[in-house]
Amino acid sequence: MRYALLINTDEATEPQQGTQAANDRMEVYAALTQEMAGAGRLKAGERLHPTSTATTVRVREGKELITDGPFAETREQLAGFYLVDCKDLDEAISYAKRIPAAATASVEVRPVWEMG
C-alpha cells in the first residue's frame, strides 16, 4: 500500500541553510532516502520551498481568489514529503519516525487513496 509521509516543520526553527546543522540534517535525510530507495519502497519524495513562495488558489461561487502565501496560518508548515510503497502501516511508520523532522515537529502518515 502507498503512504504519503508528510513532513511538517516550523520554518522559523529550522537550521539555516548553509550551516553545519543544516548540512548534518540533510545527510540524515539523504541516507534515509537512499535506504528507502534501495529497499524498493521509495516512489517519490521532494523538499518544498518555504511557504513565503507559495500561492494559494480558491474558487468560491465561480469567483477566483489567488493569494500569496500558505492557505492557513499555522505553527507548522508542509516542508516536503515522501511517497512510499510499504507492506503495511507499521512499516510506513518505521520510516516516518526516522525522518529528522519527527524529532522536532511532525510527520503525518497518510494512506494514498488508490484511484481505479
C-alpha positions as YAML, in Angstrom:
chain: A
units: angstrom
residues:
- id: 1
  name: MET
  ca: [0.00, 0.00, 0.00]
- id: 2
  name: ARG
  ca: [1.21, 3.51, -0.75]
- id: 3
  name: TYR
  ca: [1.57, 6.08, 2.01]
- id: 4
  name: ALA
  ca: [2.38, 9.77, 1.94]
- id: 5
  name: LEU
  ca: [4.82, 10.77, 4.67]
- id: 6
  name: LEU
  ca: [4.04, 14.47, 5.04]
- id: 7
  name: ILE
  ca: [6.87, 16.37, 6.71]
- id: 8
  name: ASN
  ca: [5.62, 19.35, 8.71]
- id: 9
  name: THR
  ca: [8.10, 21.74, 10.30]
- id: 10
  name: ASP
  ca: [8.20, 25.15, 11.90]
- id: 11
  name: GLU
  ca: [10.14, 27.16, 9.32]
- id: 12
  name: ALA
  ca: [11.21, 29.62, 12.00]
- id: 13
  name: THR
  ca: [13.08, 26.95, 13.97]
- id: 14
  name: GLU
  ca: [14.69, 25.04, 11.09]
- id: 15
  name: PRO
  ca: [18.50, 25.19, 10.85]
- id: 16
  name: GLN
  ca: [19.67, 27.95, 8.48]
- id: 17
  name: GLN
  ca: [20.67, 26.67, 5.06]
- id: 18
  name: GLY
  ca: [24.44, 26.52, 4.67]
- id: 19
  name: THR
  ca: [25.12, 25.91, 8.38]
- id: 20
  name: GLN
  ca: [26.71, 22.75, 9.71]
- id: 21
  name: ALA
  ca: [23.45, 21.86, 11.49]
- id: 22
  name: ALA
  ca: [21.52, 22.05, 8.20]
- id: 23
  name: ASN
  ca: [24.20, 20.05, 6.37]
- id: 24
  name: ASP
  ca: [24.17, 17.35, 9.07]
- id: 25
  name: ARG
  ca: [20.39, 17.14, 8.89]
- id: 26
  name: MET
  ca: [20.44, 16.83, 5.10]
- id: 27
  name: GLU
  ca: [22.93, 13.95, 5.37]
- id: 28
  name: VAL
  ca: [20.42, 12.08, 7.55]
- id: 29
  name: TYR
  ca: [17.67, 12.76, 5.01]
- id: 30
  name: ALA
  ca: [19.92, 11.58, 2.16]
- id: 31
  name: ALA
  ca: [20.83, 8.35, 3.95]
- id: 32
  name: LEU
  ca: [17.19, 7.56, 4.74]
- id: 33
  name: THR
  ca: [16.16, 8.38, 1.18]
- id: 34
  name: GLN
  ca: [18.80, 6.02, -0.21]
- id: 35
  name: GLU
  ca: [17.76, 3.28, 2.21]
- id: 36
  name: MET
  ca: [14.09, 3.52, 1.20]
- id: 37
  name: ALA
  ca: [15.06, 3.57, -2.50]
- id: 38
  name: GLY
  ca: [17.36, 0.58, -2.05]
- id: 39
  name: ALA
  ca: [14.56, -1.36, -0.35]
- id: 40
  name: GLY
  ca: [12.25, -0.58, -3.28]
- id: 41
  name: ARG
  ca: [9.90, 1.40, -1.02]
- id: 42
  name: LEU
  ca: [10.50, 4.95, -2.25]
- id: 43
  name: LYS
  ca: [8.23, 6.07, -5.08]
- id: 44
  name: ALA
  ca: [8.80, 9.84, -4.86]
- id: 45
  name: GLY
  ca: [9.97, 12.50, -2.48]
- id: 46
  name: GLU
  ca: [10.60, 16.20, -2.65]
- id: 47
  name: ARG
  ca: [11.62, 19.08, -0.45]
- id: 48
  name: LEU
  ca: [9.42, 22.15, -0.83]
- id: 49
  name: HIS
  ca: [10.42, 25.80, -0.92]
- id: 50
  name: PRO
  ca: [9.31, 27.88, 2.11]
- id: 51
  name: THR
  ca: [5.69, 28.97, 2.41]
- id: 52
  name: SER
  ca: [6.73, 32.52, 1.51]
- id: 53
  name: THR
  ca: [6.98, 31.25, -2.09]
- id: 54
  name: ALA
  ca: [3.50, 29.66, -2.08]
- id: 55
  name: THR
  ca: [0.44, 30.78, -3.99]
- id: 56
  name: THR
  ca: [-3.00, 29.72, -2.77]
- id: 57
  name: VAL
  ca: [-5.93, 29.32, -5.16]
- id: 58
  name: ARG
  ca: [-9.58, 29.33, -4.05]
- id: 59
  name: VAL
  ca: [-12.72, 29.29, -6.17]
- id: 60
  name: ARG
  ca: [-15.95, 30.22, -4.40]
- id: 61
  name: GLU
  ca: [-19.24, 30.54, -6.25]
- id: 62
  name: GLY
  ca: [-17.35, 30.86, -9.53]
- id: 63
  name: LYS
  ca: [-15.03, 33.61, -8.26]
- id: 64
  name: GLU
  ca: [-11.29, 33.04, -8.13]
- id: 65
  name: LEU
  ca: [-9.19, 34.29, -5.25]
- id: 66
  name: ILE
  ca: [-5.44, 33.92, -5.72]
- id: 67
  name: THR
  ca: [-3.22, 34.98, -2.82]
- id: 68
  name: ASP
  ca: [0.43, 34.79, -1.92]
- id: 69
  name: GLY
  ca: [1.44, 32.53, 0.91]
- id: 70
  name: PRO
  ca: [0.08, 29.40, 2.56]
- id: 71
  name: PHE
  ca: [-3.59, 28.55, 2.85]
- id: 72
  name: ALA
  ca: [-3.65, 28.94, 6.63]
- id: 73
  name: GLU
  ca: [-1.62, 30.43, 9.41]
- id: 74
  name: THR
  ca: [-0.22, 27.53, 11.42]
- id: 75
  name: ARG
  ca: [2.83, 26.87, 13.54]
- id: 76
  name: GLU
  ca: [3.96, 24.02, 11.28]
- id: 77
  name: GLN
  ca: [4.15, 24.11, 7.51]
- id: 78
  name: LEU
  ca: [4.39, 21.36, 4.91]
- id: 79
  name: ALA
  ca: [8.12, 21.23, 4.15]
- id: 80
  name: GLY
  ca: [8.29, 18.13, 1.99]
- id: 81
  name: PHE
  ca: [7.06, 14.60, 1.53]
- id: 82
  name: TYR
  ca: [7.95, 11.02, 0.71]
- id: 83
  name: LEU
  ca: [5.67, 8.70, -1.21]
- id: 84
  name: VAL
  ca: [6.43, 5.15, -0.15]
- id: 85
  name: ASP
  ca: [5.00, 1.74, -1.01]
- id: 86
  name: CYS
  ca: [5.04, -0.33, 2.18]
- id: 87
  name: LYS
  ca: [3.63, -3.68, 3.16]
- id: 88
  name: ASP
  ca: [1.57, -2.07, 5.94]
- id: 89
  name: LEU
  ca: [1.12, 0.97, 8.17]
- id: 90
  name: ASP
  ca: [3.70, -0.29, 10.66]
- id: 91
  name: GLU
  ca: [6.42, -0.29, 8.01]
- id: 92
  name: ALA
  ca: [5.42, 3.23, 6.87]
- id: 93
  name: ILE
  ca: [5.59, 4.41, 10.49]
- id: 94
  name: SER
  ca: [9.01, 2.82, 10.90]
- id: 95
  name: TYR
  ca: [10.31, 5.10, 8.12]
- id: 96
  name: ALA
  ca: [8.36, 8.16, 9.31]
- id: 97
  name: LYS
  ca: [9.82, 8.10, 12.79]
- id: 98
  name: ARG
  ca: [13.35, 8.18, 11.32]
- id: 99
  name: ILE
  ca: [12.70, 11.38, 9.35]
- id: 100
  name: PRO
  ca: [14.66, 14.13, 11.15]
- id: 101
  name: ALA
  ca: [11.63, 16.44, 11.37]
- id: 102
  name: ALA
  ca: [9.84, 13.87, 13.54]
- id: 103
  name: ALA
  ca: [12.21, 14.79, 16.38]
- id: 104
  name: THR
  ca: [11.31, 18.48, 16.40]
- id: 105
  name: ALA
  ca: [7.96, 18.80, 14.57]
- id: 106
  name: SER
  ca: [5.75, 16.12, 12.98]
- id: 107
  name: VAL
  ca: [5.43, 13.63, 10.16]
- id: 108
  name: GLU
  ca: [1.90, 12.72, 9.14]
- id: 109
  name: VAL
  ca: [1.50, 9.22, 7.69]
- id: 110
  name: ARG
  ca: [-1.48, 9.08, 5.39]
- id: 111
  name: PRO
  ca: [-2.63, 6.21, 3.13]
- id: 112
  name: VAL
  ca: [-2.93, 7.13, -0.53]
- id: 113
  name: TRP
  ca: [-6.41, 6.71, -1.97]
- id: 114
  name: GLU
  ca: [-5.87, 4.34, -4.88]
- id: 115
  name: MET
  ca: [-7.93, 5.53, -7.83]
- id: 116
  name: GLY
  ca: [-9.36, 2.99, -10.22]
...
